[in-house]
Amino acid sequence: MPKKTKINSARKRKAENPPDPDITEQQAVTEARRLVVNAVPGIVSGVISKAKDGHYLHARMLFDLIGFAVATPAAQSAIAPIVELLMREMNSAAPDSAPS
């Protein structure tokens, strides 16, 4: 029985959707930009709906989009707090208490 070979999906798509010879790359980009800009109100409304339902990432994306900072990020240490604690404990331990 002959072995079935899978057709590469990218090749299959390329054969099904050849480039439109009547449009330049710049025209395609311009049209794509127009379509996206026209869709923005609906997209934003959908994201707002999700944010109102309690989805944190949707709310955060909206806040980032408009430049609204909920809180300033805390300064981060180069070393994780647990590592700092362990290092302090190791340095302050009495020599007699070290395991043998």
C-alpha positions in Angstrom: 0.0 0.0 0.0 1.5 3.4 -1.0 2.3 5.8 1.8 0.2 9.0 1.9 2.1 12.2 1.8 0.8 15.3 3.5 0.5 18.4 1.3 2.3 21.3 2.9 -0.5 23.7 4.0 1.4 26.7 2.9 1.8 25.3 -0.6 -1.8 24.4 -0.7 -2.9 27.9 0.3 -0.5 29.5 -2.2 -2.1 27.5 -5.0 -5.6 28.4 -3.9 -4.9 32.1 -3.3 -2.5 33.4 -5.9 -1.6 37.1 -5.5 -3.9 39.6 -7.2 -1.9 41.0 -10.2 -4.1 44.1 -10.3 -3.0 45.5 -7.0 0.4 46.6 -5.9 1.9 45.9 -2.5 1.4 49.5 -1.4 -2.2 49.4 -2.4 -2.6 46.1 -0.5 -1.1 47.7 2.6 -3.3 50.8 2.2 -6.4 48.7 1.9 -5.5 46.5 4.9 -4.9 49.7 7.0 -8.3 51.1 5.9 -10.0 47.8 6.8 -8.4 47.7 10.3 -9.1 51.3 11.0 -12.7 50.9 10.1 -12.9 47.8 12.3 -11.4 49.6 15.4 -14.7 50.8 16.9 -16.2 47.3 16.9 -13.0 45.7 18.2 -12.7 48.2 21.0 -16.3 47.8 21.9 -15.8 44.0 22.1 -12.7 44.4 24.2 -14.5 46.8 26.6 -17.3 44.3 27.0 -14.7 41.6 27.9 -13.0 44.0 30.3 -16.3 44.8 32.0 -16.9 41.0 32.5 -13.7 41.0 34.5 -11.0 39.9 32.0 -7.9 41.6 33.3 -5.8 41.4 30.1 -8.6 43.1 28.1 -8.8 45.9 30.6 -5.0 46.2 30.7 -4.7 46.3 26.9 -7.3 49.1 26.8 -5.5 51.1 29.5 -2.2 50.6 27.7 -3.8 51.7 24.4 -4.9 55.0 25.8 -1.9 55.6 28.0 -3.8 55.2 31.3 -1.6 53.8 34.0 -3.4 52.0 36.8 -0.4 52.0 39.1 3.3 52.6 38.6 5.3 49.4 38.6 7.3 48.7 41.7 11.0 48.8 41.5 12.3 45.4 41.0 15.4 44.0 42.7 18.0 42.3 40.7 17.7 39.4 43.1 14.4 37.7 44.0 13.2 38.5 47.5 13.4 34.8 48.6 17.1 34.7 47.5 17.8 37.9 49.5 16.2 36.4 52.6 18.2 33.2 52.2 21.4 35.1 51.8 20.7 37.2 54.9 20.0 34.0 56.9 23.1 32.3 55.7 25.3 35.4 56.6 23.7 35.8 60.0 23.7 32.2 61.1 26.1 31.4 64.0 29.0 29.2 63.0 28.1 26.7 65.7 24.6 26.1 64.2 26.0 25.0 60.8 25.2 21.3 60.1 28.2 19.0 60.2 
